[in-house]
């Protein structure tokens, strides 16, 4: 897909700015590399002539640009999506369990991901730095369901990434853990990193490449005198953070195959049909382009059984 843009330049006579620097200034959502590629392949012309990167602009120069959108390396796949909200700039999706957020190395790493589904449904609407692709702002574990934000363009991706980095996107989760927690709320703070003996696991005990992680929990309900329903708020975004922190407390997430209790996992799989970690990204709150957003994702069907059987009315 190609988009043609033509405009006249107004700069101060004494400025004589280089064209790549000028275009980087007026198109901040495109990388300098992308602009230089357009200059190199003749997609940018000044006064109907191709120019070099070092070209210095003059008053009343006319610039023609043909923005070429490249295809992403993944293919779209017709997979169902639970759409919570959709705009020209971003889409909010409630991810199903069992789906990786993005591709990963290996024979099967480029199919069946959330990115494949988004490319099918929204690929032609998405353009990140000249590539027809969606932008992953944050991620969820494969077996964690719930809310995830996908940027459709560089205009949205850059500020959303900045908000994630600055902890300006508030994220709340629901989790059911093994055991009865009596404290109404608390904060867990520790360093998390890779387990030296198993790089598929994270740990707080002598971790490799440790990073500080902070998690807040709030008790919502006791279930069957065995389990606790919690609301979790993340203040940092470390891999497996919620799962590791709760397991370290002695309250592993129900159904967690990595950090959980195997015997209880078998029990709840038989009684309630829970075959993955009972963890759901429930709510996202943030401001973008002077608009405040507050999204809530209903629970997935497989998580509802334990609540319904114990008469706990949460959607």
ChimeraX commands (.cxc) that place a marker at each C-alpha (Angstrom):
marker #1 position 0.00,0.00,0.00 radius 0.5
marker #1 position 1.41,3.41,-1.00 radius 0.5
marker #1 position 0.38,6.83,0.29 radius 0.5
marker #1 position 1.41,9.99,-1.55 radius 0.5
marker #1 position 1.94,13.24,0.35 radius 0.5
marker #1 position 2.94,16.62,-1.09 radius 0.5
marker #1 position 3.64,19.80,0.85 radius 0.5
marker #1 position 5.62,23.02,0.70 radius 0.5
marker #1 position 8.37,23.79,3.16 radius 0.5
marker #1 position 8.61,26.98,5.18 radius 0.5
marker #1 position 11.84,27.42,7.08 radius 0.5
marker #1 position 13.85,30.42,8.07 radius 0.5
marker #1 position 16.37,31.39,5.36 radius 0.5
marker #1 position 19.26,30.98,7.79 radius 0.5
marker #1 position 18.10,27.51,8.89 radius 0.5
marker #1 position 19.05,25.40,5.84 radius 0.5
marker #1 position 18.15,22.21,7.71 radius 0.5
marker #1 position 19.05,18.80,6.32 radius 0.5
marker #1 position 16.02,17.05,4.83 radius 0.5
marker #1 position 16.31,13.91,6.99 radius 0.5
marker #1 position 16.43,16.00,10.18 radius 0.5
marker #1 position 13.56,18.18,8.99 radius 0.5
marker #1 position 11.32,15.20,8.16 radius 0.5
marker #1 position 12.19,13.50,11.46 radius 0.5
marker #1 position 10.99,16.66,13.19 radius 0.5
marker #1 position 7.66,16.97,11.39 radius 0.5
marker #1 position 7.03,13.18,11.31 radius 0.5
marker #1 position 8.16,12.15,14.82 radius 0.5
marker #1 position 6.29,8.85,14.59 radius 0.5
marker #1 position 8.57,7.56,11.82 radius 0.5
marker #1 position 12.06,6.36,12.64 radius 0.5
marker #1 position 15.08,8.12,11.15 radius 0.5
marker #1 position 16.04,4.80,9.55 radius 0.5
marker #1 position 12.68,4.61,7.75 radius 0.5
marker #1 position 13.02,8.18,6.46 radius 0.5
marker #1 position 16.54,7.47,5.24 radius 0.5
marker #1 position 15.26,4.37,3.44 radius 0.5
marker #1 position 12.63,6.50,1.67 radius 0.5
marker #1 position 15.34,8.96,0.66 radius 0.5
marker #1 position 17.60,6.18,-0.53 radius 0.5
marker #1 position 15.02,4.52,-2.78 radius 0.5
marker #1 position 13.78,7.77,-4.33 radius 0.5
marker #1 position 10.42,7.84,-2.54 radius 0.5
marker #1 position 11.15,11.42,-1.41 radius 0.5
marker #1 position 11.67,14.12,-4.00 radius 0.5
marker #1 position 12.31,17.85,-3.69 radius 0.5
marker #1 position 11.09,20.02,-6.54 radius 0.5
marker #1 position 10.42,16.85,-8.59 radius 0.5
marker #1 position 13.96,15.51,-8.18 radius 0.5
marker #1 position 15.36,12.70,-6.01 radius 0.5
marker #1 position 17.69,13.99,-3.29 radius 0.5
marker #1 position 20.47,12.73,-1.05 radius 0.5
marker #1 position 20.19,12.43,2.73 radius 0.5
marker #1 position 22.54,15.40,3.11 radius 0.5
marker #1 position 20.26,17.68,1.03 radius 0.5
marker #1 position 19.68,21.01,2.79 radius 0.5
marker #1 position 16.25,22.55,2.35 radius 0.5
marker #1 position 15.57,26.09,1.18 radius 0.5
marker #1 position 12.59,28.38,1.51 radius 0.5
marker #1 position 9.65,27.33,-0.71 radius 0.5
marker #1 position 11.03,23.91,-1.55 radius 0.5
marker #1 position 8.26,21.44,-2.42 radius 0.5
marker #1 position 8.57,17.94,-1.01 radius 0.5
marker #1 position 6.83,14.88,-2.47 radius 0.5
marker #1 position 6.77,11.71,-0.36 radius 0.5
marker #1 position 5.49,8.27,-1.25 radius 0.5
marker #1 position 5.11,6.31,1.99 radius 0.5
marker #1 position 5.35,2.61,1.21 radius 0.5
marker #1 position 3.85,0.23,3.74 radius 0.5
marker #1 position 5.68,-3.08,3.94 radius 0.5
marker #1 position 4.07,-6.38,4.89 radius 0.5
marker #1 position 4.84,-7.90,8.28 radius 0.5
marker #1 position 6.71,-11.21,8.43 radius 0.5
marker #1 position 3.73,-12.96,10.07 radius 0.5
marker #1 position 0.56,-13.97,8.23 radius 0.5
marker #1 position -2.93,-13.16,9.40 radius 0.5
marker #1 position -5.06,-16.03,10.71 radius 0.5
marker #1 position -8.83,-16.12,11.07 radius 0.5
marker #1 position -9.02,-16.61,14.83 radius 0.5
marker #1 position -11.86,-15.30,17.03 radius 0.5
marker #1 position -11.18,-12.17,19.06 radius 0.5
marker #1 position -13.13,-10.70,21.98 radius 0.5
marker #1 position -13.02,-7.00,21.13 radius 0.5
marker #1 position -13.56,-4.67,24.08 radius 0.5
marker #1 position -12.88,-1.37,22.29 radius 0.5
marker #1 position -11.66,-0.29,18.86 radius 0.5
marker #1 position -10.47,3.09,17.54 radius 0.5
marker #1 position -8.35,4.32,14.64 radius 0.5
marker #1 position -5.34,4.41,16.99 radius 0.5
marker #1 position -5.63,1.27,19.11 radius 0.5
marker #1 position -7.74,-1.77,19.91 radius 0.5
marker #1 position -8.33,-3.36,23.32 radius 0.5
marker #1 position -8.81,-7.13,23.29 radius 0.5
marker #1 position -9.66,-9.66,25.97 radius 0.5
marker #1 position -7.19,-12.42,25.12 radius 0.5
marker #1 position -8.28,-16.04,25.39 radius 0.5
marker #1 position -6.12,-18.49,27.36 radius 0.5
marker #1 position -3.81,-20.84,25.48 radius 0.5
marker #1 position -2.67,-18.16,23.03 radius 0.5
marker #1 position 0.78,-16.59,22.94 radius 0.5
marker #1 position 0.75,-12.82,22.66 radius 0.5
marker #1 position 3.45,-12.68,19.98 radius 0.5
marker #1 position 5.66,-14.97,17.92 radius 0.5
marker #1 position 8.52,-17.00,19.38 radius 0.5
marker #1 position 11.44,-19.01,17.98 radius 0.5
marker #1 position 10.81,-22.48,16.64 radius 0.5
marker #1 position 8.79,-24.34,14.04 radius 0.5
marker #1 position 5.40,-23.34,15.43 radius 0.5
marker #1 position 6.27,-19.91,16.78 radius 0.5
marker #1 position 4.84,-17.92,13.88 radius 0.5
marker #1 position 1.29,-19.26,13.91 radius 0.5
marker #1 position -1.64,-19.27,16.30 radius 0.5
marker #1 position -0.57,-16.12,18.17 radius 0.5
marker #1 position -2.58,-13.06,19.08 radius 0.5
marker #1 position -0.57,-11.12,16.50 radius 0.5
marker #1 position -1.67,-13.53,13.75 radius 0.5
marker #1 position -5.30,-12.93,14.69 radius 0.5
marker #1 position -4.93,-9.14,14.81 radius 0.5
marker #1 position -3.20,-9.11,11.43 radius 0.5
marker #1 position -6.18,-10.96,9.96 radius 0.5
marker #1 position -8.81,-8.67,11.47 radius 0.5
marker #1 position -7.00,-5.31,11.44 radius 0.5
marker #1 position -3.80,-5.69,9.40 radius 0.5
marker #1 position -4.72,-3.20,6.70 radius 0.5
marker #1 position -5.52,-0.57,9.35 radius 0.5
marker #1 position -2.18,-0.96,11.13 radius 0.5
marker #1 position 1.00,0.88,10.20 radius 0.5
marker #1 position 3.94,1.03,12.61 radius 0.5
marker #1 position 6.91,2.93,11.16 radius 0.5
marker #1 position 6.02,1.99,7.60 radius 0.5
marker #1 position 5.27,-1.68,8.27 radius 0.5
marker #1 position 1.77,-3.12,8.05 radius 0.5
marker #1 position 1.69,-4.53,11.55 radius 0.5
marker #1 position 0.06,-3.98,14.95 radius 0.5
marker #1 position 2.07,-2.81,17.94 radius 0.5
marker #1 position 2.25,-4.90,21.11 radius 0.5
marker #1 position 2.26,-2.49,24.07 radius 0.5
marker #1 position 2.49,-5.13,26.80 radius 0.5
marker #1 position 2.04,-8.90,27.03 radius 0.5
marker #1 position 0.19,-11.59,28.93 radius 0.5
marker #1 position 1.38,-15.11,29.68 radius 0.5
marker #1 position 0.01,-17.78,27.34 radius 0.5
marker #1 position -2.47,-19.14,29.90 radius 0.5
marker #1 position -3.44,-15.76,31.37 radius 0.5
marker #1 position -6.59,-14.27,29.90 radius 0.5
marker #1 position -7.84,-10.70,29.79 radius 0.5
marker #1 position -7.11,-7.21,28.62 radius 0.5
marker #1 position -4.30,-6.26,26.29 radius 0.5
marker #1 position -3.75,-3.04,24.30 radius 0.5
marker #1 position -2.67,-3.16,20.66 radius 0.5
marker #1 position -1.50,0.03,18.92 radius 0.5
marker #1 position -2.49,0.44,15.28 radius 0.5
marker #1 position -0.03,3.18,14.39 radius 0.5
marker #1 position 3.13,4.92,15.56 radius 0.5
marker #1 position 1.11,7.91,16.76 radius 0.5
marker #1 position -0.45,5.70,19.45 radius 0.5
marker #1 position 2.37,3.23,20.00 radius 0.5
marker #1 position 5.02,5.67,21.18 radius 0.5
marker #1 position 2.94,7.40,23.90 radius 0.5
marker #1 position 1.45,4.09,25.05 radius 0.5
marker #1 position 4.89,2.53,25.35 radius 0.5
marker #1 position 6.02,5.58,27.31 radius 0.5
marker #1 position 3.04,5.24,29.66 radius 0.5
marker #1 position 3.85,1.57,30.27 radius 0.5
marker #1 position 7.46,2.51,31.05 radius 0.5
marker #1 position 6.37,5.30,33.42 radius 0.5
marker #1 position 3.74,3.07,35.12 radius 0.5
marker #1 position 0.97,5.39,33.91 radius 0.5
marker #1 position -1.29,2.54,32.77 radius 0.5
marker #1 position -3.07,1.07,35.76 radius 0.5
marker #1 position -3.51,-2.71,35.53 radius 0.5
marker #1 position -5.77,-4.78,37.80 radius 0.5
marker #1 position -6.03,-8.57,37.76 radius 0.5
marker #1 position -8.28,-11.15,39.42 radius 0.5
marker #1 position -6.64,-14.28,40.80 radius 0.5
marker #1 position -7.84,-17.27,42.81 radius 0.5
marker #1 position -5.13,-18.67,45.07 radius 0.5
marker #1 position -4.76,-21.81,47.14 radius 0.5
marker #1 position -5.31,-21.09,50.85 radius 0.5
marker #1 position -7.19,-18.61,53.01 radius 0.5
marker #1 position -5.65,-15.13,53.16 radius 0.5
marker #1 position -6.89,-13.15,56.16 radius 0.5
marker #1 position -5.22,-9.80,55.51 radius 0.5
marker #1 position -7.60,-7.50,53.64 radius 0.5
marker #1 position -4.73,-6.15,51.57 radius 0.5
marker #1 position -0.95,-6.09,51.36 radius 0.5
marker #1 position 2.07,-5.29,49.21 radius 0.5
marker #1 position 4.73,-7.75,48.05 radius 0.5
marker #1 position 8.08,-6.29,47.03 radius 0.5
marker #1 position 11.15,-8.29,46.05 radius 0.5
marker #1 position 13.68,-8.85,43.29 radius 0.5
marker #1 position 12.67,-11.29,40.54 radius 0.5
marker #1 position 14.92,-12.87,37.92 radius 0.5
marker #1 position 15.56,-16.09,36.05 radius 0.5
marker #1 position 16.03,-19.32,38.00 radius 0.5
marker #1 position 19.65,-20.45,37.63 radius 0.5
marker #1 position 18.53,-24.09,37.34 radius 0.5
marker #1 position 15.62,-23.56,34.93 radius 0.5
marker #1 position 15.44,-20.55,32.60 radius 0.5
marker #1 position 11.74,-21.16,31.93 radius 0.5
marker #1 position 11.04,-20.20,35.55 radius 0.5
marker #1 position 11.41,-16.97,37.47 radius 0.5
marker #1 position 12.42,-16.80,41.10 radius 0.5
marker #1 position 13.11,-14.48,44.03 radius 0.5
marker #1 position 15.78,-16.81,45.44 radius 0.5
marker #1 position 19.24,-15.98,44.06 radius 0.5
marker #1 position 17.82,-14.83,40.72 radius 0.5
marker #1 position 19.81,-14.16,37.56 radius 0.5
marker #1 position 19.48,-10.58,36.27 radius 0.5
marker #1 position 17.19,-9.57,39.16 radius 0.5
marker #1 position 14.80,-6.64,38.85 radius 0.5
marker #1 position 12.68,-5.07,41.55 radius 0.5
marker #1 position 9.02,-6.14,41.43 radius 0.5
marker #1 position 6.10,-4.68,43.39 radius 0.5
marker #1 position 2.63,-6.21,43.63 radius 0.5
marker #1 position -0.42,-5.15,45.64 radius 0.5
marker #1 position -3.19,-7.59,46.57 radius 0.5
marker #1 position -6.66,-7.04,47.99 radius 0.5
marker #1 position -8.90,-9.78,49.39 radius 0.5
marker #1 position -12.29,-9.97,47.67 radius 0.5
marker #1 position -13.75,-13.28,48.85 radius 0.5
marker #1 position -13.00,-16.63,50.46 radius 0.5
marker #1 position -14.10,-19.64,48.40 radius 0.5
marker #1 position -15.16,-23.03,49.82 radius 0.5
marker #1 position -12.97,-22.43,52.91 radius 0.5
marker #1 position -10.00,-23.43,50.75 radius 0.5
marker #1 position -9.25,-20.61,48.34 radius 0.5
marker #1 position -9.10,-16.81,48.16 radius 0.5
marker #1 position -10.24,-14.51,45.36 radius 0.5
marker #1 position -7.89,-11.53,45.09 radius 0.5
marker #1 position -7.68,-8.30,43.17 radius 0.5
marker #1 position -4.08,-7.72,42.11 radius 0.5
marker #1 position -2.47,-4.45,41.04 radius 0.5
marker #1 position 0.90,-4.38,39.34 radius 0.5
marker #1 position 3.31,-1.54,39.99 radius 0.5
marker #1 position 6.00,-3.20,37.85 radius 0.5
marker #1 position 5.77,-5.59,34.92 radius 0.5
marker #1 position 8.18,-8.48,35.46 radius 0.5
marker #1 position 7.79,-11.86,33.78 radius 0.5
marker #1 position 5.47,-14.15,35.83 radius 0.5
marker #1 position 5.43,-11.47,38.54 radius 0.5
marker #1 position 2.01,-12.19,40.04 radius 0.5
marker #1 position 2.48,-15.94,39.90 radius 0.5
marker #1 position 5.91,-15.84,41.55 radius 0.5
marker #1 position 4.97,-13.34,44.24 radius 0.5
marker #1 position 1.84,-15.21,45.32 radius 0.5
marker #1 position 3.62,-18.58,45.28 radius 0.5
marker #1 position 6.39,-17.10,47.44 radius 0.5
marker #1 position 3.74,-16.00,49.95 radius 0.5
marker #1 position 2.59,-19.60,50.17 radius 0.5
marker #1 position -0.58,-18.95,48.18 radius 0.5
marker #1 position 0.05,-20.21,44.62 radius 0.5
marker #1 position -2.48,-19.46,41.93 radius 0.5
marker #1 position -5.02,-22.17,41.39 radius 0.5
marker #1 position -4.18,-24.29,38.34 radius 0.5
marker #1 position -0.67,-22.87,37.86 radius 0.5
marker #1 position 1.36,-25.67,36.29 radius 0.5
marker #1 position 4.74,-24.04,36.99 radius 0.5
marker #1 position 4.47,-22.47,40.45 radius 0.5
marker #1 position 1.31,-24.16,41.76 radius 0.5
marker #1 position 0.33,-27.18,43.83 radius 0.5
marker #1 position 0.11,-30.27,41.54 radius 0.5
marker #1 position -2.30,-32.23,43.78 radius 0.5
marker #1 position -4.73,-29.33,44.14 radius 0.5
marker #1 position -4.46,-28.59,40.42 radius 0.5
marker #1 position -5.67,-32.15,39.70 radius 0.5
marker #1 position -8.52,-31.71,42.19 radius 0.5
marker #1 position -9.81,-28.41,40.74 radius 0.5
marker #1 position -9.43,-29.70,37.18 radius 0.5
marker #1 position -11.72,-32.62,38.07 radius 0.5
marker #1 position -14.24,-30.65,40.14 radius 0.5
marker #1 position -14.35,-27.28,38.36 radius 0.5
marker #1 position -12.76,-27.93,34.97 radius 0.5
marker #1 position -9.95,-25.47,35.68 radius 0.5
marker #1 position -6.96,-26.56,33.58 radius 0.5
marker #1 position -4.86,-23.36,33.59 radius 0.5
marker #1 position -3.86,-20.68,36.06 radius 0.5
marker #1 position -6.85,-18.80,37.45 radius 0.5
marker #1 position -5.50,-15.39,36.48 radius 0.5
marker #1 position -7.36,-12.75,34.48 radius 0.5
marker #1 position -6.31,-9.23,33.44 radius 0.5
marker #1 position -9.53,-7.58,34.58 radius 0.5
marker #1 position -9.15,-3.81,34.22 radius 0.5
marker #1 position -7.02,-1.20,32.42 radius 0.5
marker #1 position -7.08,2.55,33.10 radius 0.5
marker #1 position -5.07,5.20,31.26 radius 0.5
marker #1 position -5.21,8.57,29.53 radius 0.5
marker #1 position -4.35,9.02,25.86 radius 0.5
marker #1 position -4.68,12.15,23.74 radius 0.5
marker #1 position -6.54,13.90,26.57 radius 0.5
marker #1 position -9.17,11.16,26.88 radius 0.5
marker #1 position -9.51,8.99,30.01 radius 0.5
marker #1 position -10.17,5.29,29.39 radius 0.5
marker #1 position -11.35,2.59,31.79 radius 0.5
marker #1 position -11.82,-0.92,30.37 radius 0.5
marker #1 position -13.13,-4.05,32.11 radius 0.5
marker #1 position -12.99,-7.57,30.67 radius 0.5
marker #1 position -15.64,-10.10,31.75 radius 0.5
marker #1 position -14.27,-13.37,33.07 radius 0.5
marker #1 position -13.70,-16.17,30.59 radius 0.5
marker #1 position -16.11,-19.10,30.81 radius 0.5
marker #1 position -13.57,-21.55,32.23 radius 0.5
marker #1 position -12.92,-19.28,35.23 radius 0.5
marker #1 position -16.57,-18.81,36.19 radius 0.5
marker #1 position -17.35,-22.34,37.33 radius 0.5
marker #1 position -15.72,-22.15,40.75 radius 0.5
marker #1 position -17.40,-18.80,41.45 radius 0.5
marker #1 position -20.85,-19.90,40.26 radius 0.5
marker #1 position -20.77,-23.11,42.28 radius 0.5
marker #1 position -19.91,-21.10,45.39 radius 0.5
marker #1 position -22.50,-18.38,44.69 radius 0.5
marker #1 position -20.03,-15.59,44.08 radius 0.5
marker #1 position -21.61,-13.10,41.62 radius 0.5
marker #1 position -18.69,-11.79,39.54 radius 0.5
marker #1 position -18.94,-11.51,35.75 radius 0.5
marker link #1:1,2 radius 0.2
marker link #1:2,3 radius 0.2
marker link #1:3,4 radius 0.2
marker link #1:4,5 radius 0.2
marker link #1:5,6 radius 0.2
marker link #1:6,7 radius 0.2
marker link #1:7,8 radius 0.2
marker link #1:8,9 radius 0.2
marker link #1:9,10 radius 0.2
marker link #1:10,11 radius 0.2
marker link #1:11,12 radius 0.2
marker link #1:12,13 radius 0.2
marker link #1:13,14 radius 0.2
marker link #1:14,15 radius 0.2
marker link #1:15,16 radius 0.2
marker link #1:16,17 radius 0.2
marker link #1:17,18 radius 0.2
marker link #1:18,19 radius 0.2
marker link #1:19,20 radius 0.2
marker link #1:20,21 radius 0.2
marker link #1:21,22 radius 0.2
marker link #1:22,23 radius 0.2
marker link #1:23,24 radius 0.2
marker link #1:24,25 radius 0.2
marker link #1:25,26 radius 0.2
marker link #1:26,27 radius 0.2
marker link #1:27,28 radius 0.2
marker link #1:28,29 radius 0.2
marker link #1:29,30 radius 0.2
marker link #1:30,31 radius 0.2
marker link #1:31,32 radius 0.2
marker link #1:32,33 radius 0.2
marker link #1:33,34 radius 0.2
marker link #1:34,35 radius 0.2
marker link #1:35,36 radius 0.2
marker link #1:36,37 radius 0.2
marker link #1:37,38 radius 0.2
marker link #1:38,39 radius 0.2
marker link #1:39,40 radius 0.2
marker link #1:40,41 radius 0.2
marker link #1:41,42 radius 0.2
marker link #1:42,43 radius 0.2
marker link #1:43,44 radius 0.2
marker link #1:44,45 radius 0.2
marker link #1:45,46 radius 0.2
marker link #1:46,47 radius 0.2
marker link #1:47,48 radius 0.2
marker link #1:48,49 radius 0.2
marker link #1:49,50 radius 0.2
marker link #1:50,51 radius 0.2
marker link #1:51,52 radius 0.2
marker link #1:52,53 radius 0.2
marker link #1:53,54 radius 0.2
marker link #1:54,55 radius 0.2
marker link #1:55,56 radius 0.2
marker link #1:56,57 radius 0.2
marker link #1:57,58 radius 0.2
marker link #1:58,59 radius 0.2
marker link #1:59,60 radius 0.2
marker link #1:60,61 radius 0.2
marker link #1:61,62 radius 0.2
marker link #1:62,63 radius 0.2
marker link #1:63,64 radius 0.2
marker link #1:64,65 radius 0.2
marker link #1:65,66 radius 0.2
marker link #1:66,67 radius 0.2
marker link #1:67,68 radius 0.2
marker link #1:68,69 radius 0.2
marker link #1:69,70 radius 0.2
marker link #1:70,71 radius 0.2
marker link #1:71,72 radius 0.2
marker link #1:72,73 radius 0.2
marker link #1:73,74 radius 0.2
marker link #1:74,75 radius 0.2
marker link #1:75,76 radius 0.2
marker link #1:76,77 radius 0.2
marker link #1:77,78 radius 0.2
marker link #1:78,79 radius 0.2
marker link #1:79,80 radius 0.2
marker link #1:80,81 radius 0.2
marker link #1:81,82 radius 0.2
marker link #1:82,83 radius 0.2
marker link #1:83,84 radius 0.2
marker link #1:84,85 radius 0.2
marker link #1:85,86 radius 0.2
marker link #1:86,87 radius 0.2
marker link #1:87,88 radius 0.2
marker link #1:88,89 radius 0.2
marker link #1:89,90 radius 0.2
marker link #1:90,91 radius 0.2
marker link #1:91,92 radius 0.2
marker link #1:92,93 radius 0.2
marker link #1:93,94 radius 0.2
marker link #1:94,95 radius 0.2
marker link #1:95,96 radius 0.2
marker link #1:96,97 radius 0.2
marker link #1:97,98 radius 0.2
marker link #1:98,99 radius 0.2
marker link #1:99,100 radius 0.2
marker link #1:100,101 radius 0.2
marker link #1:101,102 radius 0.2
marker link #1:102,103 radius 0.2
marker link #1:103,104 radius 0.2
marker link #1:104,105 radius 0.2
marker link #1:105,106 radius 0.2
marker link #1:106,107 radius 0.2
marker link #1:107,108 radius 0.2
marker link #1:108,109 radius 0.2
marker link #1:109,110 radius 0.2
marker link #1:110,111 radius 0.2
marker link #1:111,112 radius 0.2
marker link #1:112,113 radius 0.2
marker link #1:113,114 radius 0.2
marker link #1:114,115 radius 0.2
marker link #1:115,116 radius 0.2
marker link #1:116,117 radius 0.2
marker link #1:117,118 radius 0.2
marker link #1:118,119 radius 0.2
marker link #1:119,120 radius 0.2
marker link #1:120,121 radius 0.2
marker link #1:121,122 radius 0.2
marker link #1:122,123 radius 0.2
marker link #1:123,124 radius 0.2
marker link #1:124,125 radius 0.2
marker link #1:125,126 radius 0.2
marker link #1:126,127 radius 0.2
marker link #1:127,128 radius 0.2
marker link #1:128,129 radius 0.2
marker link #1:129,130 radius 0.2
marker link #1:130,131 radius 0.2
marker link #1:131,132 radius 0.2
marker link #1:132,133 radius 0.2
marker link #1:133,134 radius 0.2
marker link #1:134,135 radius 0.2
marker link #1:135,136 radius 0.2
marker link #1:136,137 radius 0.2
marker link #1:137,138 radius 0.2
marker link #1:138,139 radius 0.2
marker link #1:139,140 radius 0.2
marker link #1:140,141 radius 0.2
marker link #1:141,142 radius 0.2
marker link #1:142,143 radius 0.2
marker link #1:143,144 radius 0.2
marker link #1:144,145 radius 0.2
marker link #1:145,146 radius 0.2
marker link #1:146,147 radius 0.2
marker link #1:147,148 radius 0.2
marker link #1:148,149 radius 0.2
marker link #1:149,150 radius 0.2
marker link #1:150,151 radius 0.2
marker link #1:151,152 radius 0.2
marker link #1:152,153 radius 0.2
marker link #1:153,154 radius 0.2
marker link #1:154,155 radius 0.2
marker link #1:155,156 radius 0.2
marker link #1:156,157 radius 0.2
marker link #1:157,158 radius 0.2
marker link #1:158,159 radius 0.2
marker link #1:159,160 radius 0.2
marker link #1:160,161 radius 0.2
marker link #1:161,162 radius 0.2
marker link #1:162,163 radius 0.2
marker link #1:163,164 radius 0.2
marker link #1:164,165 radius 0.2
marker link #1:165,166 radius 0.2
marker link #1:166,167 radius 0.2
marker link #1:167,168 radius 0.2
marker link #1:168,169 radius 0.2
marker link #1:169,170 radius 0.2
marker link #1:170,171 radius 0.2
marker link #1:171,172 radius 0.2
marker link #1:172,173 radius 0.2
marker link #1:173,174 radius 0.2
marker link #1:174,175 radius 0.2
marker link #1:175,176 radius 0.2
marker link #1:176,177 radius 0.2
marker link #1:177,178 radius 0.2
marker link #1:178,179 radius 0.2
marker link #1:179,180 radius 0.2
marker link #1:180,181 radius 0.2
marker link #1:181,182 radius 0.2
marker link #1:182,183 radius 0.2
marker link #1:183,184 radius 0.2
marker link #1:184,185 radius 0.2
marker link #1:185,186 radius 0.2
marker link #1:186,187 radius 0.2
marker link #1:187,188 radius 0.2
marker link #1:188,189 radius 0.2
marker link #1:189,190 radius 0.2
marker link #1:190,191 radius 0.2
marker link #1:191,192 radius 0.2
marker link #1:192,193 radius 0.2
marker link #1:193,194 radius 0.2
marker link #1:194,195 radius 0.2
marker link #1:195,196 radius 0.2
marker link #1:196,197 radius 0.2
marker link #1:197,198 radius 0.2
marker link #1:198,199 radius 0.2
marker link #1:199,200 radius 0.2
marker link #1:200,201 radius 0.2
marker link #1:201,202 radius 0.2
marker link #1:202,203 radius 0.2
marker link #1:203,204 radius 0.2
marker link #1:204,205 radius 0.2
marker link #1:205,206 radius 0.2
marker link #1:206,207 radius 0.2
marker link #1:207,208 radius 0.2
marker link #1:208,209 radius 0.2
marker link #1:209,210 radius 0.2
marker link #1:210,211 radius 0.2
marker link #1:211,212 radius 0.2
marker link #1:212,213 radius 0.2
marker link #1:213,214 radius 0.2
marker link #1:214,215 radius 0.2
marker link #1:215,216 radius 0.2
marker link #1:216,217 radius 0.2
marker link #1:217,218 radius 0.2
marker link #1:218,219 radius 0.2
marker link #1:219,220 radius 0.2
marker link #1:220,221 radius 0.2
marker link #1:221,222 radius 0.2
marker link #1:222,223 radius 0.2
marker link #1:223,224 radius 0.2
marker link #1:224,225 radius 0.2
marker link #1:225,226 radius 0.2
marker link #1:226,227 radius 0.2
marker link #1:227,228 radius 0.2
marker link #1:228,229 radius 0.2
marker link #1:229,230 radius 0.2
marker link #1:230,231 radius 0.2
marker link #1:231,232 radius 0.2
marker link #1:232,233 radius 0.2
marker link #1:233,234 radius 0.2
marker link #1:234,235 radius 0.2
marker link #1:235,236 radius 0.2
marker link #1:236,237 radius 0.2
marker link #1:237,238 radius 0.2
marker link #1:238,239 radius 0.2
marker link #1:239,240 radius 0.2
marker link #1:240,241 radius 0.2
marker link #1:241,242 radius 0.2
marker link #1:242,243 radius 0.2
marker link #1:243,244 radius 0.2
marker link #1:244,245 radius 0.2
marker link #1:245,246 radius 0.2
marker link #1:246,247 radius 0.2
marker link #1:247,248 radius 0.2
marker link #1:248,249 radius 0.2
marker link #1:249,250 radius 0.2
marker link #1:250,251 radius 0.2
marker link #1:251,252 radius 0.2
marker link #1:252,253 radius 0.2
marker link #1:253,254 radius 0.2
marker link #1:254,255 radius 0.2
marker link #1:255,256 radius 0.2
marker link #1:256,257 radius 0.2
marker link #1:257,258 radius 0.2
marker link #1:258,259 radius 0.2
marker link #1:259,260 radius 0.2
marker link #1:260,261 radius 0.2
marker link #1:261,262 radius 0.2
marker link #1:262,263 radius 0.2
marker link #1:263,264 radius 0.2
marker link #1:264,265 radius 0.2
marker link #1:265,266 radius 0.2
marker link #1:266,267 radius 0.2
marker link #1:267,268 radius 0.2
marker link #1:268,269 radius 0.2
marker link #1:269,270 radius 0.2
marker link #1:270,271 radius 0.2
marker link #1:271,272 radius 0.2
marker link #1:272,273 radius 0.2
marker link #1:273,274 radius 0.2
marker link #1:274,275 radius 0.2
marker link #1:275,276 radius 0.2
marker link #1:276,277 radius 0.2
marker link #1:277,278 radius 0.2
marker link #1:278,279 radius 0.2
marker link #1:279,280 radius 0.2
marker link #1:280,281 radius 0.2
marker link #1:281,282 radius 0.2
marker link #1:282,283 radius 0.2
marker link #1:283,284 radius 0.2
marker link #1:284,285 radius 0.2
marker link #1:285,286 radius 0.2
marker link #1:286,287 radius 0.2
marker link #1:287,288 radius 0.2
marker link #1:288,289 radius 0.2
marker link #1:289,290 radius 0.2
marker link #1:290,291 radius 0.2
marker link #1:291,292 radius 0.2
marker link #1:292,293 radius 0.2
marker link #1:293,294 radius 0.2
marker link #1:294,295 radius 0.2
marker link #1:295,296 radius 0.2
marker link #1:296,297 radius 0.2
marker link #1:297,298 radius 0.2
marker link #1:298,299 radius 0.2
marker link #1:299,300 radius 0.2
marker link #1:300,301 radius 0.2
marker link #1:301,302 radius 0.2
marker link #1:302,303 radius 0.2
marker link #1:303,304 radius 0.2
marker link #1:304,305 radius 0.2
marker link #1:305,306 radius 0.2
marker link #1:306,307 radius 0.2
marker link #1:307,308 radius 0.2
marker link #1:308,309 radius 0.2
marker link #1:309,310 radius 0.2
marker link #1:310,311 radius 0.2
marker link #1:311,312 radius 0.2
marker link #1:312,313 radius 0.2
marker link #1:313,314 radius 0.2
marker link #1:314,315 radius 0.2
view
